[in-house]
């Protein structure tokens, strides 16, 4: 991975399903790692940021959403880059999402919300996937 990131000049890398355990070291030369591990085996998320890129963002603890974020400057404007994971067994909380998206700063979000829908080339649709489609289109059709 380190070779790939360096060879392709990657500044920011977003990883999901890291399968890292709390306390398990994960280091790559020239990168700072911001991660959230799951208390059980599997899952986990991480954002790797090339050293030298200023990227402070305080992240409040959320009820159900496992997330980490960084703030970077793009075209002289601040942008929040958010990575989130939601277990299939946890409810999607509007409170969690409003905590993440509040404010005027643009947000780029990469996520695994375990929302499946046939419109997204999934083999099935889940209740959570149907809910996301309804919110996006504003209709139930």
MOLINLIN-V35120 format. One record per backbone hydrogen bond with DSSP energy under -1.0 kcal/mol. NH is the residue of the N-H (numbers start at 1). CO is the residue of the C=O. If there is no record, write none. Layout:
# MOLINLIN-V35120
NH;CO / NH;CO
This chain:
# MOLINLIN-V35120
5;1 / 6;2 / 7;3 / 8;4 / 10;5 / 13;48 / 15;46 / 17;44 / 18;44 / 19;43 / 24;21 / 31;28 / 32;49 / 34;47 / 36;45 / 45;36 / 46;15 / 47;34 / 48;13 / 49;32 / 50;11 / 51;30 / 53;50 / 66;85 / 68;83 / 70;81 / 72;79 / 74;77 / 77;74 / 79;72 / 80;106 / 81;70 / 82;108 / 83;68 / 84;110 / 85;66 / 86;112 / 90;87 / 97;93 / 98;94 / 99;95 / 100;96 / 101;97 / 102;98 / 108;80 / 110;82 / 112;84 / 120;117 / 121;118 / 122;117 / 126;116 / 130;126 / 131;127 / 132;128 / 133;129 / 134;130 / 135;131 / 136;132 / 137;133 / 138;134
